[in-house]
Amino acid sequence: MLPALPGLSQLHRPVRRLILLLALLLPLCLSSCGGWGTPQLPQGVLLDALSRQIQLTQADIARALRLEATGVPQVSRVRVTHQEPLRIGAARGVRLSGQFDWRLSGDPFRVDSPFEIVLQQGERGQSWRLARPGPGGGEGPDDWITYPLPLPGEGRG
């Protein structure tokens, strides 16, 4: 039961219903509006992006040490703590940070690590690309190197 509001009983019945309906719908609308300007990111895309980020980092380290990068990481338990929209050239993007668990295939140890990752949304809003800063540190709109990710619903791996 809603608390009595002063003067509400004096309003006509249709107006009272409208006020009641707005009072019930307003919190729902406000909670769904928080993502305006931030693209909706499927969980599978984030898992693929983190896995790809680990593979790229492994390849960079292996190349520097003149070794061969091995193993595909298995990513799980992603906890996003911060998300903000950004522009990468003319495309929409999102910067995410948080914690995630991962391990290399064949390795029994799971590692809990922090992450910060940038993703670029495709033109039609259906695809995503992992975005890494280029030689200029990602300061300019064209100073990003992007890597395609599987479409949502495609097999991961």
Accessible surface in RSA format (square Angstrom, percent):
REM  Atomic radii and reference values for relative SASA: ProtOr
REM  Chains: A
REM  Algorithm: Lee & Richards
REM  Probe-radius: 1.40
REM  Slices: 20
REM RES _ NUM      All-atoms   Total-Side   Main-Chain    Non-polar    All polar
REM                ABS   REL    ABS   REL    ABS   REL    ABS   REL    ABS   REL
RES MET A   1   238.21 123.4 153.34 101.5  84.87 202.1 132.22 112.4 105.99 140.4
RES LEU A   2    99.96  55.7  86.07  61.6  13.89  34.9  86.12  60.5  13.84  37.2
RES PRO A   3   103.68  75.6  87.56  79.8  16.11  58.6  99.61  82.2   4.06  25.3
RES ALA A   4   102.48  94.2  67.95 104.9  34.53  78.6  77.16 108.7  25.32  67.1
RES LEU A   5    96.83  53.9  88.63  63.4   8.20  20.6  89.09  62.6   7.75  20.8
RES PRO A   6   135.82  99.0 101.33  92.4  34.49 125.4 114.47  94.5  21.35 132.7
RES GLY A   7    39.10  48.2   0.00   N/A  39.10  48.2  22.67  62.2  16.43  36.8
RES LEU A   8    45.53  25.4  43.57  31.2   1.96   4.9  45.29  31.8   0.24   0.6
RES SER A   9    92.33  78.0  70.42  94.0  21.91  50.5  47.00 100.1  45.33  63.5
RES GLN A  10   155.97  87.2 122.13  89.3  33.84  80.6  44.26  94.2 111.70  84.7
RES LEU A  11    71.27  39.7  64.69  46.3   6.58  16.5  65.70  46.1   5.57  15.0
RES HIS A  12   140.01  76.5 133.47  92.8   6.54  16.7  95.30  98.2  44.71  52.0
RES ARG A  13   149.77  62.9 145.05  73.9   4.72  11.2  39.71  54.3 110.05  66.7
RES PRO A  14    95.18  69.4  86.21  78.6   8.96  32.6  90.12  74.4   5.06  31.4
RES VAL A  15    62.48  41.1  62.27  56.4   0.22   0.5  62.48  54.3   0.00   0.0
RES ARG A  16    84.60  35.5  81.50  41.5   3.10   7.4  21.19  29.0  63.41  38.4
RES ARG A  17   146.97  61.7 141.82  72.3   5.15  12.3  53.49  73.1  93.48  56.7
RES LEU A  18    98.81  55.0  95.23  68.1   3.59   9.0  98.20  69.0   0.61   1.7
RES ILE A  19    64.16  36.5  62.93  46.9   1.23   3.0  63.48  45.7   0.68   1.9
RES LEU A  20    74.61  41.5  72.61  51.9   2.00   5.0  74.60  52.4   0.01   0.0
RES LEU A  21    93.16  51.9  91.27  65.3   1.89   4.7  92.77  65.1   0.39   1.1
RES LEU A  22   103.60  57.7 102.77  73.5   0.84   2.1 103.15  72.4   0.45   1.2
RES ALA A  23    55.70  51.2  35.44  54.7  20.27  46.1  44.47  62.6  11.24  29.8
RES LEU A  24   112.34  62.6  95.11  68.0  17.23  43.3  96.95  68.1  15.39  41.4
RES LEU A  25    77.01  42.9  77.01  55.1   0.00   0.0  77.01  54.1   0.00   0.0
RES LEU A  26   104.38  58.1 101.99  73.0   2.39   6.0 103.97  73.0   0.40   1.1
RES PRO A  27    82.87  60.4  73.86  67.3   9.01  32.8  78.14  64.5   4.73  29.4
RES LEU A  28   117.72  65.6 112.90  80.8   4.83  12.1 116.65  81.9   1.07   2.9
RES CYS A  29    63.27  47.9  61.69  68.8   1.59   3.7  16.13  40.9  47.14  50.8
RES LEU A  30   117.86  65.6 105.30  75.3  12.56  31.6 105.47  74.1  12.39  33.3
RES SER A  31    86.89  73.4  52.77  70.4  34.12  78.6  52.85 112.5  34.04  47.7
RES SER A  32    81.52  68.9  52.31  69.8  29.21  67.3  47.31 100.8  34.21  47.9
RES CYS A  33    39.40  29.8  32.57  36.3   6.83  16.0  13.54  34.3  25.86  27.9
RES GLY A  34    70.39  86.8   0.00   N/A  70.39  86.8  42.05 115.4  28.34  63.5
RES GLY A  35    28.36  35.0   0.00   N/A  28.36  35.0  18.41  50.5   9.95  22.3
RES TRP A  36   199.85  80.2 176.86  85.6  22.99  54.0 161.39  86.1  38.46  62.4
RES GLY A  37    50.64  62.5   0.00   N/A  50.64  62.5  31.80  87.3  18.84  42.2
RES THR A  38    20.00  14.2  15.31  15.5   4.69  11.2   6.25   8.4  13.75  20.8
RES PRO A  39     1.56   1.1   0.35   0.3   1.22   4.4   1.56   1.3   0.00   0.0
RES GLN A  40   143.40  80.2 131.05  95.8  12.35  29.4  66.05 140.6  77.34  58.7
RES LEU A  41    35.83  20.0   8.51   6.1  27.32  68.7   9.31   6.5  26.52  71.4
RES PRO A  42    53.19  38.8  41.01  37.4  12.18  44.3  52.68  43.5   0.50   3.1
RES GLN A  43   102.52  57.3  92.53  67.6   9.99  23.8  52.65 112.1  49.86  37.8
RES GLY A  44    28.37  35.0   0.00   N/A  28.37  35.0  21.94  60.2   6.44  14.4
RES VAL A  45     2.02   1.3   1.27   1.2   0.75   1.8   1.27   1.1   0.75   2.0
RES LEU A  46     4.96   2.8   4.96   3.5   0.00   0.0   4.96   3.5   0.00   0.0
RES LEU A  47    24.47  13.6  24.34  17.4   0.13   0.3  24.34  17.1   0.13   0.3
RES ASP A  48    16.70  11.7  12.46  12.4   4.24  10.0   4.22   9.9  12.49  12.5
RES ALA A  49     0.00   0.0   0.00   0.0   0.00   0.0   0.00   0.0   0.00   0.0
RES LEU A  50     2.60   1.4   2.48   1.8   0.12   0.3   2.48   1.7   0.12   0.3
RES SER A  51    18.46  15.6  18.46  24.6   0.00   0.0  11.58  24.7   6.88   9.6
RES ARG A  52    79.81  33.5  79.21  40.4   0.60   1.4  17.51  23.9  62.30  37.8
RES GLN A  53    48.37  27.1  48.37  35.4   0.00   0.0  16.56  35.3  31.81  24.1
RES ILE A  54    18.16  10.3  16.09  12.0   2.07   5.0  18.16  13.1   0.00   0.0
RES GLN A  55    49.13  27.5  44.34  32.4   4.80  11.4  16.50  35.1  32.64  24.8
RES LEU A  56    22.33  12.4  22.13  15.8   0.21   0.5  22.29  15.7   0.04   0.1
RES THR A  57    57.11  40.6  56.83  57.6   0.28   0.7  47.93  64.4   9.18  13.9
RES GLN A  58    38.91  21.8  34.56  25.3   4.35  10.3  23.84  50.7  15.07  11.4
RES ALA A  59    32.24  29.6  29.61  45.7   2.62   6.0  31.05  43.7   1.19   3.1
RES ASP A  60    61.38  43.0  55.00  54.7   6.38  15.1  25.99  61.2  35.39  35.3
RES ILE A  61    97.57  55.5  94.89  70.7   2.69   6.5  97.57  70.3   0.00   0.0
RES ALA A  62    10.17   9.3   8.64  13.3   1.52   3.5  10.01  14.1   0.16   0.4
RES ARG A  63   160.94  67.6 144.12  73.5  16.82  40.0  77.27 105.6  83.67  50.7
RES ALA A  64    83.41  76.7  45.66  70.5  37.74  85.9  57.61  81.1  25.80  68.3
RES LEU A  65   111.38  62.0  91.92  65.8  19.45  48.9  96.41  67.7  14.96  40.3
RES ARG A  66   221.20  92.9 189.34  96.5  31.86  75.9  70.65  96.6 150.55  91.2
RES LEU A  67   121.01  67.4  99.67  71.3  21.33  53.6 106.53  74.8  14.48  39.0
RES GLU A  68   152.04  87.3 127.40  96.4  24.64  58.7  49.67  96.1 102.37  83.6
RES ALA A  69    48.77  44.8  20.70  31.9  28.07  63.9  26.44  37.2  22.34  59.2
RES THR A  70    96.16  68.4  84.68  85.8  11.48  27.4  58.98  79.2  37.18  56.2
RES GLY A  71    36.36  44.8   0.00   N/A  36.36  44.8  16.28  44.7  20.08  45.0
RES VAL A  72    73.63  48.5  72.51  65.6   1.12   2.7  72.51  63.0   1.12   3.0
RES PRO A  73     6.14   4.5   0.00   0.0   6.14  22.3   0.00   0.0   6.14  38.2
RES GLN A  74    86.78  48.5  79.92  58.4   6.86  16.3  38.40  81.7  48.38  36.7
RES VAL A  75    14.70   9.7   0.42   0.4  14.28  34.4   0.45   0.4  14.24  38.6
RES SER A  76    47.20  39.9  43.74  58.4   3.46   8.0  41.66  88.7   5.54   7.8
RES ARG A  77   144.21  60.5 125.71  64.1  18.50  44.0  62.42  85.3  81.79  49.6
RES VAL A  78    22.54  14.8   0.44   0.4  22.09  53.2   0.44   0.4  22.09  59.9
RES ARG A  79    70.69  29.7  65.86  33.6   4.84  11.5  58.16  79.5  12.53   7.6
RES VAL A  80    64.00  42.1  32.01  29.0  31.99  77.1  32.01  27.8  31.99  86.8
RES THR A  81   106.44  75.7  68.64  69.6  37.80  90.1  64.33  86.4  42.11  63.7
RES HIS A  82    96.75  52.9  91.95  63.9   4.81  12.3  68.10  70.2  28.65  33.3
RES GLN A  83    78.57  43.9  54.41  39.8  24.17  57.5  15.38  32.7  63.19  47.9
RES GLU A  84    67.60  38.8  67.27  50.9   0.33   0.8  13.96  27.0  53.64  43.8
RES PRO A  85    64.17  46.8  50.68  46.2  13.49  49.0  50.82  42.0  13.35  83.0
RES LEU A  86    37.30  20.8  22.69  16.2  14.61  36.7  34.24  24.0   3.06   8.2
RES ARG A  87   151.03  63.4 130.92  66.7  20.11  47.9  58.48  79.9  92.54  56.1
RES ILE A  88     6.80   3.9   4.41   3.3   2.39   5.8   4.41   3.2   2.39   6.5
RES GLY A  89    27.83  34.3   0.00   N/A  27.83  34.3  15.59  42.8  12.24  27.4
RES ALA A  90   103.47  95.1  69.23 106.8  34.24  77.9  77.90 109.7  25.57  67.7
RES ALA A  91    25.41  23.4  17.29  26.7   8.12  18.5  24.84  35.0   0.57   1.5
RES ARG A  92    98.32  41.3  94.63  48.2   3.69   8.8  39.67  54.2  58.65  35.5
RES GLY A  93     0.52   0.6   0.00   N/A   0.52   0.6   0.00   0.0   0.52   1.2
RES VAL A  94     0.00   0.0   0.00   0.0   0.00   0.0   0.00   0.0   0.00   0.0
RES ARG A  95    67.49  28.3  67.43  34.4   0.06   0.1  12.95  17.7  54.54  33.1
RES LEU A  96     2.21   1.2   1.98   1.4   0.23   0.6   2.21   1.6   0.00   0.0
RES SER A  97    26.19  22.1  26.05  34.8   0.15   0.3  16.47  35.1   9.72  13.6
RES GLY A  98     7.65   9.4   0.00   N/A   7.65   9.4   3.64  10.0   4.02   9.0
RES GLN A  99    59.20  33.1  59.20  43.3   0.00   0.0  27.20  57.9  32.00  24.3
RES PHE A 100     9.91   5.0   9.91   6.1   0.00   0.0   9.91   6.0   0.00   0.0
RES ASP A 101     5.14   3.6   5.14   5.1   0.00   0.0   1.12   2.6   4.02   4.0
RES TRP A 102    53.15  21.3  52.60  25.5   0.55   1.3  51.12  27.3   2.03   3.3
RES ARG A 103    77.43  32.5  76.01  38.7   1.42   3.4  10.69  14.6  66.73  40.4
RES LEU A 104    48.57  27.0  47.88  34.3   0.69   1.7  47.88  33.6   0.69   1.9
RES SER A 105    57.47  48.6  40.50  54.1  16.97  39.1  25.29  53.9  32.18  45.1
RES GLY A 106    80.17  98.9   0.00   N/A  80.17  98.9  44.99 123.5  35.19  78.8
RES ASP A 107    49.97  35.0  46.32  46.1   3.64   8.6  13.74  32.3  36.23  36.1
RES PRO A 108   110.59  80.6  76.98  70.2  33.61 122.2  86.33  71.3  24.26 150.8
RES PHE A 109   149.29  74.7 147.05  91.1   2.24   5.8 148.45  90.0   0.84   2.4
RES ARG A 110   149.19  62.6 118.40  60.4  30.79  73.3  24.89  34.0 124.30  75.3
RES VAL A 111    65.02  42.8  61.99  56.1   3.03   7.3  65.02  56.5   0.00   0.0
RES ASP A 112    85.17  59.7  58.44  58.2  26.73  63.2  27.83  65.5  57.34  57.2
RES SER A 113    20.39  17.2  19.77  26.4   0.62   1.4  12.23  26.0   8.16  11.4
RES PRO A 114   101.34  73.9  87.94  80.2  13.40  48.7  88.02  72.7  13.33  82.8
RES PHE A 115    20.27  10.1   6.30   3.9  13.98  36.4  15.90   9.6   4.38  12.5
RES GLU A 116   107.67  61.8  85.21  64.5  22.46  53.5  25.82  49.9  81.85  66.8
RES ILE A 117     4.41   2.5   1.01   0.8   3.40   8.2   4.41   3.2   0.00   0.0
RES VAL A 118    10.00   6.6   8.43   7.6   1.57   3.8   8.43   7.3   1.57   4.3
RES LEU A 119     0.00   0.0   0.00   0.0   0.00   0.0   0.00   0.0   0.00   0.0
RES GLN A 120    27.61  15.4  27.61  20.2   0.00   0.0   3.06   6.5  24.55  18.6
RES GLN A 121    21.88  12.2  19.76  14.4   2.12   5.0   0.98   2.1  20.89  15.8
RES GLY A 122    18.76  23.1   0.00   N/A  18.76  23.1  12.74  35.0   6.02  13.5
RES GLU A 123   186.36 107.0 139.54 105.6  46.82 111.5  61.89 119.7 124.46 101.6
RES ARG A 124   209.62  88.0 176.78  90.1  32.84  78.2  60.37  82.5 149.25  90.5
RES GLY A 125    35.70  44.0   0.00   N/A  35.70  44.0  15.18  41.7  20.51  45.9
RES GLN A 126   120.53  67.4 112.70  82.4   7.83  18.6  39.25  83.5  81.29  61.7
RES SER A 127    39.16  33.1  38.62  51.5   0.54   1.2  19.59  41.7  19.57  27.4
RES TRP A 128     4.30   1.7   3.16   1.5   1.14   2.7   0.16   0.1   4.14   6.7
RES ARG A 129    81.23  34.1  81.23  41.4   0.00   0.0  26.19  35.8  55.03  33.4
RES LEU A 130     0.49   0.3   0.49   0.4   0.00   0.0   0.49   0.3   0.00   0.0
RES ALA A 131     3.90   3.6   0.00   0.0   3.90   8.9   0.00   0.0   3.90  10.3
RES ARG A 132    47.80  20.1  47.50  24.2   0.30   0.7  10.84  14.8  36.96  22.4
RES PRO A 133    76.39  55.7  60.50  55.1  15.89  57.8  60.50  49.9  15.89  98.7
RES GLY A 134    10.77  13.3   0.00   N/A  10.77  13.3   2.96   8.1   7.81  17.5
RES PRO A 135   140.78 102.6  95.50  87.1  45.28 164.6 109.73  90.6  31.05 193.0
RES GLY A 136    48.53  59.8   0.00   N/A  48.53  59.8  34.62  95.0  13.91  31.2
RES GLY A 137    44.06  54.3   0.00   N/A  44.06  54.3  28.27  77.6  15.79  35.4
RES GLY A 138    12.71  15.7   0.00   N/A  12.71  15.7   0.00   0.0  12.71  28.5
RES GLU A 139   157.66  90.5 124.27  94.0  33.39  79.5  51.18  99.0 106.48  86.9
RES GLY A 140    27.20  33.5   0.00   N/A  27.20  33.5  23.76  65.2   3.44   7.7
RES PRO A 141    90.48  65.9  81.51  74.3   8.97  32.6  86.76  71.6   3.73  23.2
RES ASP A 142   135.26  94.7 105.43 104.9  29.82  70.5  42.77 100.7  92.49  92.2
RES ASP A 143    27.38  19.2  22.88  22.8   4.50  10.6  17.24  40.6  10.14  10.1
RES TRP A 144    38.17  15.3  16.30   7.9  21.87  51.4  12.83   6.8  25.35  41.1
RES ILE A 145    82.78  47.1  79.88  59.5   2.90   7.0  82.78  59.6   0.00   0.0
RES THR A 146    36.35  25.9  21.23  21.5  15.13  36.1   6.62   8.9  29.73  44.9
RES TYR A 147    45.83  21.4  45.83  26.1   0.00   0.0  25.83  19.4  20.00  24.7
RES PRO A 148    90.74  66.1  78.83  71.9  11.90  43.3  78.96  65.2  11.78  73.2
RES LEU A 149    13.44   7.5   1.94   1.4  11.50  28.9   3.73   2.6   9.70  26.1
RES PRO A 150    42.24  30.8  33.11  30.2   9.13  33.2  40.60  33.5   1.64  10.2
RES LEU A 151    80.00  44.6  77.82  55.7   2.18   5.5  77.83  54.7   2.17   5.8
RES PRO A 152    65.71  47.9  36.33  33.1  29.38 106.8  44.72  36.9  20.99 130.5
RES GLY A 153    89.98 111.0   0.00   N/A  89.98 111.0  44.01 120.8  45.98 103.0
RES GLU A 154    91.62  52.6  75.74  57.3  15.88  37.8  36.60  70.8  55.02  44.9
RES GLY A 155    71.21  87.8   0.00   N/A  71.21  87.8  43.30 118.8  27.92  62.5
RES ARG A 156   126.46  53.1  90.50  46.1  35.96  85.6  34.75  47.5  91.72  55.6
RES GLY A 157    95.85 118.2   0.00   N/A  95.85 118.2  57.22 157.0  38.63  86.5
END  Absolute sums over single chains surface
CHAIN  1 A    10884.2       8476.8       2407.4       6617.4       4266.8
END  Absolute sums over all chains
TOTAL         10884.2       8476.8       2407.4       6617.4       4266.8
